Amino acid sequence: MLTEGEIRALTALRGEQTVSELATNLERSLSYTSELVERLETAGLVETRRQGKTKQIRLSDAKALELLANLTQQYAHIDWPELLSGAALRVCYYLDTPRTATELARHADVHRSTAHRALAPLQHRGLVYQPDDGAYALNDGFEQLSIFARELAHHVHRQTVEAQTATYTILWESLDEFLVQTPTEITDEHFIPTGPDQFQRYGLPLLARDRRYYLYSETTSELSPETLCCHMLVIDSGARTQSYCLLLLSHVDINRDELRSQAVTYGVDDVVDELWTYLDTSGAQRTSRLPEWEDFQELAEEYEVTP
């Protein structure tokens, strides 16, 4: 997310300006402003060009910046850079639906007290209200705050993957992580291989296509089988993929609570529940995408798995 200084720079830019002009507008030093511009350019939020000995700066065409401009113009009396500093933008990302402070803290990966501190000024300014159920929600007219935070994160994710490959599809994303499909091998340490070819780690060699799948994360170094199962269902929740996930669940010591938690994060909890019900009932309760129990037993035998 953005710092207060970065948001001030974005809201201060009008047309093209030099670094010196922007520094004057911000009432900050030239060196400080140069660092701001460099960070914003890396994030793809500003564009620069040389004109003689000076560097001209202008906003990029990122959709998030249109939303920020709308907010600052429509509610000019609000000091948005100060209001959205710290953890506020992280919290706003998850206010796409009403959530309690505890839920917001968990999703945004901040302490509960930090979530409360971020919510307090938003609530004081009337941007956020708290219904009787204890959850926090954005007031009418300020829903675009969450959209802005999400568009900003999506833009940064795109910049991150485009530094590695020109051809890609983002299949899932959260505030700090995303799951991407690409035909290109990516060797950057923060792109963790996932998908069908990772089943070989558990003695389940699957035929991988010419597509590669990666989880981008700066905090995760290795995928658990619970996470891999969820990734597979995000990639493709069809009958074949569900059968492969059944093999994994039958073959590996799975922590059900962890799997359920991961499934909620990736939005595949309904499918995961159906897989467990299928295994627990030996196929007596199954959906149309799951095989007859006898067929699954044959598949499991091929992979030397005992359901």
MISEKOL-16927 format. One record per atom (N, C-alpha, C): x, y, z; residue in one letter. Coordinates in steps of 0.05 Angstrom, whole numbers, plus 32768, in hexadecimal, padded with zeros to 4 digits. Example, Ala and Ser with C-alpha at 12.3 -4.5 7.8 and 13.67 -1.06 7.14 Angstrom:
81087F8E809CA;80F67FA6809CA;81087FBE809CA;81017FD3808ES;81117FEB808FS;81028001809DS;
This chain:
80117FE88000M;800080008000M;801280198000M;800580307FFFL;801480497FFCL;801980578017L;802F80658018T;803480768030T;80258090802DT;8024809F8043E;801780BA8042E;802580CC802EE;804080CB802DG;804F80DB801BG;804980D57FFEG;804780BB7FF8E;804180B27FDDE;802580BB7FD4E;801280B97FE6I;7FF780C27FDFI;7FF680E07FDBI;800580EF7FECR;8007810C7FE8R;801381137FCDR;802781057FC5A;8033810A7FABA;802081057F94A;801080EF7F96L;7FFD80E87F82L;7FE780FD7F80L;7FDE81077F97T;7FC8811B7F96T;7FD281377F8FT;7FEC813B7F91A;7FF881557F8AA;7FFF81587F6DA;800281417F5FL;800A81427F43L;7FF2814B7F32L;7FF781607F22R;7FE3816A7F0FR;7FF1816E7EF5R;7FE9815E7EE1G;7FF781607EC7G;801481577ECAG;802681647EBEE;8042815E7EC0E;805081717ED3E;806181677EE4Q;807181787EF5Q;808D816D7EF6Q;80A0817E7EFDT;80BB81757F02T;80BD816C7F1FT;80D2815D7F25V;80D681547F40V;80D8816D7F53V;80E581817F4AS;80E9819A7F59S;80CE81A77F5FS;80BC81A87F4BE;80A281B47F4EE;809181A37F62E;809381897F5FL;808481787F72L;808E817B7F8EL;80A8817D7F91A;80B481817FACA;80AA819B7FB8A;80A881B07FA8T;809E81C97FB2T;808181C77FBBT;807081BA7FAAN;805481B67FB1N;805181A67FCBN;806281937FCFL;806081817FE7L;806E818E7FFFL;807E81A37FF9E;808D81B0800EE;80A1819C801BE;80AD818C800AR;80C181788013R;80DA817C8003R;80F0816F800CS;810A81727FFFS;810A81657FE4S;811D816D7FD3L;812081617FB9L;812781447FBAL;8139813D7FCDS;814181217FCFS;812A810F7FD9S;811B81197FECY;810381097FF5Y;80EF81057FDFY;80EA811A7FD0T;80D781187FBAT;80E181067FA4T;80FB81077F9ES;810680F57F8AS;810280D87F92S;810580D27FABE;810180B67FB5E;80E480AE7FB2E;80D280C17FB8L;80B580BB7FB5L;80AF80B57F98L;80B980C57F86V;80B380C27F69V;80BE80A77F5FV;80D680A07F69E;80E280867F61E;80D1806F7F6AE;80C780707F82R;80B5805A7F8CR;809B80597F7CR;809080707F77L;807680717F68L;807A80687F4BL;8091806E7F40E;809680657F25E;809A80477F24E;80A7803C7F37T;80AB801F7F39T;809080117F3BT;807D801D7F4AA;806380127F4DA;805080177F35A;805A80267F22G;804B802B7F0AG;803580407F0EG;803880517F22L;802380657F28L;802A80807F1DL;804380857F16V;804B809D7F08V;805D80957EF1V;805E80A77EDDE;807080A37EC6E;808280BB7EC4E;809A80B77EBCT;80AE80CD7EBAT;80BA80CE7E9ET;80C380E57E97R;80D280E87E7ER;80E680FF7E82R;80FC80FD7E74R;811181117E75R;810C81277E61R;810E81407E6BQ;810C81577E59Q;812481697E5FQ;813881657E4FG;815181737E55G;815E81677E6EG;816381787E81K;816F816F7E9AK;815B81697EB0K;8142816D7EA9T;812D81697EBET;811D81507EB8T;811181467ECDK;80FF812E7ECBK;80E281377ECEK;80D281327EBAQ;80B681397EBCQ;80A681217EC7Q;809381267ED8I;808481117EE5I;806681157EDFI;805881007EDBR;803B81017ED8R;802F80E77EE3R;801680E87EE9L;800880CF7EF3L;800580BB7EDCL;800680A27EE3S;8001808D7ECFS;7FE3808A7ECBS;7FDB80787EBAD;7FBE80757EB4D;7FB2805F7EC5D;7FBE80587EDCA;7FB480447EEEA;7F98804B7EF7A;7F8580387EF6K;7F6A803D7EFEK;7F6880477F1BK;7F79803D7F2CA;7F7980447F49A;7F7C80627F4CA;7F8B806F7F3AL;7F90808C7F3DL;7F77809B7F35L;7F6780917F23E;7F4E809E7F1CE;7F3B809E7F35E;7F3B80877F43L;7F2A80857F5BL;7F3480987F70L;7F4F809A7F73L;7F5A80AD7F87L;7F5380CA7F80L;7F5580D07F67A;7F4E80EB7F5EA;7F3180F17F63A;7F1F80DE7F5EN;7F0380E27F64N;7EFE80E77F81N;7F0B80D87F92L;7F0880DC7FAFL;7F1180F87FB8L;7F2981007FAET;7F3481197FB7T;7F2481317FACT;7F18812E7F94Q;7F0881437F89Q;7EED81457F96Q;7EE1812E7F9AQ;7EC6812D7FA5Q;7EC581347FC3Q;7EDA812D7FD1Y;7EDC81337FEEY;7EF681427FF4Y;7EF7815A7FE9A;7F10816A7FEAA;7F1681728007A;7F0281718019H;7F06817A8034H;7F1481658045H;7F17814D803AI;7F2481378049I;7F4281368042I;7F5381338056D;7F6F81308051D;7F758112804CD;7F71810A8033W;7F7380EE802CW;7F8F80E18031W;7FA480EF802BP;7FBF80E38031P;7FC280DC804EP;7FB980ED8060E;7FBB80E7807DE;7FA880D18085E;7F9080D2807AL;7F7B80BF8081L;7F8280A38078L;7F8F80A08061L;7F9480868056L;7FB0807C805CL;7FBF808A806DS;7FDA80818074S;7FD9806A8087S;7FF1805E808CG;7FF28048809EG;7FE4802F8094G;7FD3802380A5A;7FC5800A809EA;7FAA800F8092A;7FA28029808FA;7F87802F8087A;7F808023806BA;7F9280268058L;7F8D801A803DL;7F8B7FFC803EL;7F9C7FEF804FR;7F9A7FD28052R;7F7F7FCA805CR;7F757FD98070V;7F5B7FD2807BV;7F457FD88066V;7F477FEE8057C;7F337FF58043C;7F317FDF802DC;7F477FD38027Y;7F477FBD8013Y;7F337FA8801AY;7F307FA28033Y;7F1E7F8C803CY;7F037F968045Y;7EFD7FB08040L;7EE27FBA8047L;7ED07FB9802FL;7ED57FA7801DD;7EC37FA28006D;7EA97F958010D;7EAB7F8B8028T;7E937F7F8036T;7E967F858053T;7E807F878062P;7E837F8D807FP;7E937F78808EP;7EA67F81809ER;7EB77F6E80ADR;7EBC7F7A80C9R;7EC07F6880DCT;7EC77F7180F7T;7EE47F7A80F7T;7EEC7F87810DA;7F087F90810FA;7F1B7F788110A;7F127F62811DT;7F227F4A811ET;7F267F3E8102T;7F117F3D80F2E;7F127F3380D7E;7F247F4580C6E;7F217F5F80C8L;7F327F7280B9L;7F4F7F6F80C0L;7F557F6B80DAA;7F707F6880E3A;7F7D7F4F80D7A;7F6D7F3980D8R;7F777F2080CDR;7F7C7F2180AFR;7F697F2C80A0H;7F6C7F2E8083H;7F837F41807BH;7F847F588089A;7F987F6C8082A;7FB47F66808EA;7FB57F51809ED;7FCE7F4880ABD;7FDA7F5F80BCD;7FC97F6A80CDV;7FD17F7E80E0V;7FC67F7680FCV;7FD17F828111H;7FC67F7D812BH;7FAB7F89812EH;7F9A7F7D813FR;7F7F7F878143R;7F7F7FA4814CR;7F917FAC815DS;7F937FC88166S;7F9A7FDA814FS;7FAA7FD0813CT;7FB17FE08124T;7F987FE48113T;7F887FD08110A;7F707FD28101A;7F5D7FE6810DA;7F5B7FE68128H;7F4A7FFA8136H;7F5480168131H;7F6F801A8133R;7F7A8034812FR;7F75803E8112R;7F76802C80FFA;7F71803480E4A;7F53803A80DFA;7F41802C80EDL;7F25803080E9L;7F1B804A80F7L;7F278051810DA;7F1D8068811EA;7F1A8082810EA;7F2F808B80FFP;7F2C80A480F0P;7F1880A180D9P;7F17808980CDL;7F04808580B8L;7EE7808780C2L;7EE3807C80DAQ;7EC9807D80E6Q;7EC2809A80EFQ;7ED680A880FAH;7ED280C38103H;7ECA80D680ECH;7ED680D180D4R;7ECF80E280BDR;7EB680D980AFR;7EA980C380B9G;7E9080BB80ADG;7E9380A98094G;7EAB809F8090L;7EB0808E8079L;7EA88071807FL;7EAA806A8099V;7EA5804F80A2V;7E90805080B8V;7E7E803D80B9Y;7E6C803B80CFY;7E6C801F80DAY;7E61801B80F1Q;7E60800180FEQ;7E447FF98104Q;7E387FE780F5P;7E1D7FDD80FAP;7E1B7FCF8115P;7E037FC6811BD;7DFE7FBA8135D;7E0D7F9F8139D;7E147F928122D;7E217F788125D;7E3F7F7B812BD;7E497F93812DG;7E657F978135G;7E787F99811DG;7E6F7F938105A;7E7F7F9480EDA;7E827FB280E5A;7E987FB780D7Y;7E9C7FD280CBY;7E957FD180AEY;7E897FE780A4A;7E827FE98087A;7E868005807EA;7E8B80088064L;7E8E80228058L;7E73802F8054L;7E718049805AN;7E5880578056N;7E53805B8038N;7E3A80608031D;7E3280668016D;7E43807D800AD;7E4D80797FF3G;7E5E808D7FE6G;7E7B80887FE9G;7E8380787FFDF;7E9F80738002F;7EA880567FFCF;7E9680487FEEE;7E9D802C7FE6E;7EB5802C7FD4E;7EBA80437FC6Q;7ED080447FB3Q;7EEB80437FC2Q;7EEB80477FDDL;7F0480447FECL;7F0F80287FEAL;7EFD80157FEDS;7F067FF97FEBS;7F0E7FF27FCES;7EFF7FFD7FBBI;7F057FF97F9FI;7F2080057F98I;7F26801D7FA3F;7F40802A7F9FF;7F5680187FA9F;7F53800E7FC2A;7F687FFD7FCEA;7F6D7FE47FBDA;7F577FD87FB4R;7F597FC07FA4R;7F667FC57F88R;7F5E7FDB7F7CE;7F697FE27F62E;7F877FE97F65E;7F8E7FF57F7BL;7FAA7FFC7F80L;7FBA7FE27F83L;7FB17FD07F93A;7FBF7FB67F97A;7FC17FA77F7CA;7FAB7FA77F6DH;7FAB7F997F53H;7FC07FA57F40H;7FC17FBF7F40H;7FD47FCD7F2FH;7FF17FC57F36H;7FF77FC57F50V;80127FBF7F59V;80187FA17F53V;80047F907F56H;80097F747F4FH;80107F717F31H;80017F7F7F20R;80077F7E7F04R;80237F887EFER;802B7F9E7F0BQ;80467FA87F06Q;805B7F937F0FQ;80557F857F24T;80687F717F2FT;806B7F5A7F1BT;80557F4F7F10V;80577F387EFFV;80617F417EE3V;805A7F597EDAE;80647F627EC0E;80827F677EBFE;808E7F697ED7A;80AB7F6B7ED8A;80B87F507ED2A;80A77F3A7ED3Q;80B27F1F7ECEQ;80A87F137EB4Q;80907F1A7EABT;80867F0F7E92T;80707F217E86T;806E7F207E6CA;805A7F317E5EA;803F7F237E5BA;803F7F097E5ET;80267EF97E5AT;801F7EEC7E74T;80087EF37E7EY;80007EE87E98Y;7FE27EED7E9DY;7FD77EDE7EB0T;7FBC7EE27EBAT;7FBC7EE07ED8T;7FB37EF47EE6I;7FB07EF37F03I;7F967EE57F09I;7F987ECE7F16L;7F817EBD7F1CL;7F747EC37F37L;7F837ECD7F49W;7F797ED47F64W;7F8D7EE87F70W;7F827EFA7F81E;7F947F0C7F8EE;7F887F157FA9E;7F9A7F1C7FBBS;7F927F287FD4S;7FA37F427FD6S;7FA47F4E7FEEL;7FB27F667FF1L;7FD07F637FEAL;7FDD7F4E7FF4D;7FFA7F4B7FF1D;80027F347FE0D;7FF07F237FD7E;7FF77F0B7FC7E;7FE67F097FAFE;7FEF7EF97F9BF;7FDE7EF37F84F;7FE87ED97F77F;7FD57ECC7F6AL;7FDA7EB37F5CL;7FD97EB97F3EL;7FEE7EB17F30V;7FF07EB97F14V;7FF67EA17F02V;7FEA7EA27EEAQ;7FEF7E8D7ED5Q;7FFF7E9A7EBFQ;80147E8C7EB6T;80257E977EA0T;80337E807E92T;80397E847E78P;80487E6F7E6AP;80667E727E70P;806E7E867E7ET;808A7E8D7E83T;80947E827E9DT;80AC7E787E9EE;80B87E717EB8E;80C17E8A7EC6E;80BA7E8C7EDFI;80C27EA37EF0I;80D47E997F06I;80EC7EA57F09T;80FF7E9B7F1DT;81027EAE7F35T;80F47EC47F34D;80F57ED77F4BD;80EC7EC87F65D;80FA7ECD7F7BE;80F67EBE7F93E;80DA7EC17F9FE;80CC7ED77F99H;80B27EDC7FA4H;809C7ECE7F94H;80A27EC37F7DF;808F7EB47F6DF;80937E967F73F;80807E8B7F82I;80827E6F7F8BI;80737E5D7F78I;80807E497F6BP;80717E377F59P;805B7E297F67P;80447E267F59T;802D7E177F64T;801F7E0A7F4DT;80087DFF7F51G;7FF97DF27F3CG;7FFF7DD57F38G;7FF77DC97F21P;7FFA7DAC7F1CP;80157DA07F20P;802A7DAE7F16D;80457DA17F18D;804F7D9F7F34D;80437DAE7F47Q;804B7DAC7F63Q;80407D937F71Q;802E7D857F65F;80237D6D7F70F;80397D577F71F;804D7D5A7F60Q;80637D467F60Q;80717D457F7BQ;80717D5C7F8AR;807D7D5C7FA4R;80707D497FB7R;80587D417FB2Y;80497D2F7FC3Y;80457D137FB6Y;80567D0D7FA2G;80557CF37F95G;803D7CF07F83G;80327D067F7AL;801B7D067F68L;80227D157F4EL;80317D077F3CP;80397D157F23P;80217D1A7F11P;801B7D337F0CL;80057D3A7EFAL;80117D457EE0L;80027D427ECBL;800A7D4C7EB1L;80077D6A7EB0L;801D7D797EB0A;801C7D967EB0A;801A7DA07E93A;800A7DB47E8FR;80087DC07E74R;801E7DD47E70R;801C7DE47E5BD;80307DF87E55D;802B7E117E65D;801C7E107E7AR;80177E277E8BR;80257E237EA6R;802E7E397EB1R;803B7E397ECBR;802B7E4A7EDER;802C7E427EF7Y;801C7E507F0BY;802E7E587F22Y;802A7E717F2CY;803B7E7B7F42Y;802A7E8A7F56Y;80317E877F6FL;80267E987F84L;803B7EAD7F8AL;80347EC77F87Y;80467EDC7F8FY;80417EE27FACY;80567EE07FBCS;80547EE67FD9S;806F7EEE7FE3S;80707F027FF4E;808A7F0A8000E;808D7EFF801CE;80797EF08025T;807A7EE48040T;807A7EC58040T;80727EB9802AT;80717E9C8028T;80897E918019T;80957E7D8023S;80AC7E718015S;80A77E568009S;80937E488015E;808C7E2D800BE;806E7E28800EE;80637E1A7FFAL;80467E157FFBL;80407DFC800BL;802B7DFE801BS;80217DE78029S;800E7DD88017S;80097DBE801CP;7FF57DAF800BP;7FDA7DBB800CP;7FD37DC78023E;7FB97DD48026E;7FB67DEC8012E;7FCB7DFC8010T;7FCB7E137FFET;7FCC7E097FE1T;7FDB7DF57FDBL;7FDD7DEA7FC0L;7FC17DE07FB7L;7FB37DD37FC8C;7F987DC97FC1C;7F867DE17FBAC;7F877DF67FCAC;7F777E0E7FC4C;7F7F7E1B7FAAC;7F997E1C7FA5H;7FA27E277F8BH;7F977E187F74H;7F987DFD7F76M;7F8E7DED7F60M;7F707DF37F5AM;7F617DF77F6FL;7F447DFC7F6BL;7F3F7E187F61L;7F517E2B7F66V;7F4F7E467F5BV;7F567E447F3DV;7F6B7E357F36I;7F747E327F1BI;7F5E7E257F0AI;7F517E107F14D;7F3D7E027F06D;7F2D7DF17F19D;7F137DF57F1CS;7F037DE67F2FS;7EF37DD07F21S;7EFC7DC87F09G;7EEE7DB37EFAG;7EF17D987F06G;7EE47D847EFAA;7EE37D697F04A;7EFF7D5C7F07A;7F107D607EF2R;7F2B7D547EF3R;7F3B7D5F7F0AR;7F3A7D7A7F0DT;7F4A7D877F22T;7F407D7E7F3ET;7F267D7C7F41Q;7F1B7D737F5BQ;7F247D577F62Q;7F267D467F4DS;7F2F7D2B7F52S;7F4D7D2B7F5BS;7F5D7D3C7F4FY;7F797D3F7F58Y;7F7B7D497F74Y;7F6A7D5C7F7BC;7F6A7D667F97C;7F617D507FABC;7F4F7D3F7FA2L;7F477D287FB3L;7F5F7D167FB8L;7F6F7D117FA3L;7F877D017FA7L;7F997D0E7FBBL;7F9D7D287FB9L;7FAF7D367FCCL;7FA57D347FE8L;7F8B7D397FECL;7F7F7D388007L;7F817D1C8013L;7F807D078002S;7F817CEC800BS;7F9D7CE38011S;7FB07CEF8003H;7FCC7CE58003H;7FDD7CF38018H;7FD67D0C801FV;7FE87D1C8030V;7FD97D22804BV;7FE97D258060D;7FDE7D2C807AD;7FD57D498079D;7FBB7D4D8077I;7FB07D688073I;7FA57D72808EI;7FAB7D8B8094N;7F9F7D9980ABN;7F847DA580A1N;7F6E7D9980AAR;7F547DA280A0R;7F4E7DBF80A7R;7F557DC780BFD;7F507DE380C6D;7F607DF680B5D;7F797DEF80AFE;7F8A7E00809EE;7F7F7E018082E;7F767DEA8078L;7F6B7DE9805DL;7F527DFA805BL;7F417DF8806FR;7F287E08806FR;7F2E7E258070R;7F427E2D8080S;7F4A7E498081S;7F557E538066S;7F667E43805AQ;7F717E4A8040Q;7F5B7E4B802BQ;7F487E38802CA;7F327E378019A;7F217E50801AA;7F1C7E5B8032V;7F0D7E738036V;7F1D7E8B8029V;7F377E8B802ET;7F487EA08023T;7F467EA18004T;7F477E897FF8Y;7F477E877FDBY;7F2B7E857FCFY;7F177E857FE0G;7EFC7E857FD5G;7EF37E6A7FCAG;7EFE7E547FD3V;7EF77E3A7FC9V;7EED7E287FE0V;7EE37E347FF6D;7EDB7E25800DD;7EC47E128007D;7EB17E1A7FF6D;7E9B7E097FF0D;7EA47DEF7FE2D;7EB77DF27FD0V;7EC17DDB7FC1V;7ED17DC97FD4V;7EE17DD47FE5V;7EF17DC47FF8V;7EDE7DB5800BV;7EC97DC28014D;7EB67DB48025D;7EAA7D9C8017D;7EA47D9F7FFDE;7E997D897FEDE;7EAD7D727FEAE;7EC67D797FE7L;7EDB7D647FE5L;7EDD7D547FFFL;7EDD7D618016W;7EDE7D53802FW;7EC67D428034W;7EAE7D4C802DT;7E967D3D8030T;7E977D23801FT;7EA17D268007Y;7EA47D107FF5Y;7EB67CFA8001Y;7ECE7D03800BL;7EE07CF08017L;7ED57CE38031L;7EC97CF48041D;7EBE7CEA805BD;7EA87CD68057D;7E997CD88041T;7E827CC6803CT;7E897CB18027T;7EA37CAF8020S;7EAB7C9C800BS;7E9B7C9F7FF1S;7E967CB77FEAG;7E887CBD7FD1G;7E6A7CBC7FD2G;7E5F7CB67FEAA;7E427CB47FECA;7E357CCF7FE7A;7E427CE47FF0Q;7E397CFF7FEAQ;7E4D7D0D7FD8Q;7E447D127FC0R;7E567D1E7FACR;7E477D317F9AR;7E567D447F8ET;7E4B7D567F7BT;7E4F7D4A7F5FT;7E437D577F4BS;7E467D4C7F30S;7E627D4D7F25S;7E737D5E7F31R;7E8F7D607F28R;7EA17D4C7F34R;7E977D3D7F48L;7EA87D297F55L;7EA17D0D7F49L;7EB67CFC7F48P;7EB27CE27F3BP;7EA37CCE7F4DP;7E987CBA7F40E;7E8E7CA47F50E;7EA47C997F61E;7E9D7C8E7F79W;7EB27C857F8BW;7EC37C707F7FW;7EB77C5D7F70E;7EC77C487F63E;7EDB7C547F4FE;7ED37C697F40D;7EE57C757F2DD;7EFC7C837F3CD;7EF67C907F52F;7F0B7C9D7F61F;7F1E7C897F6DF;7F147C727F76Q;7F257C5D7F80Q;7F397C537F6BQ;7F2F7C507F52E;7F417C487F3CE;7F577C5D7F37E;7F4F7C777F37L;7F627C8C7F34L;7F777C8C7F4AL;7F6D7C887F63A;7F7F7C887F7AA;7F937C707F78A;7F897C5A7F6EE;7F9B7C437F6BE;7FB17C487F57E;7FAB7C577F42E;7FBF7C5E7F2EE;7FD67C6E7F3BE;7FCF7C7F7F4DY;7FE27C907F5BY;7FEC7C857F75Y;7FE47C6C7F7BE;7FEC7C5E7F93E;7FE37C6E7FACE;7FCA7C787FABV;7FBF7C877FC1V;7FA87C777FCDV;7FA67C767FE7T;7F907C687FF5T;7F7C7C7D7FFET;7F647C7E7FF2P;7F507C917FFAP;7F467C8C8016P;
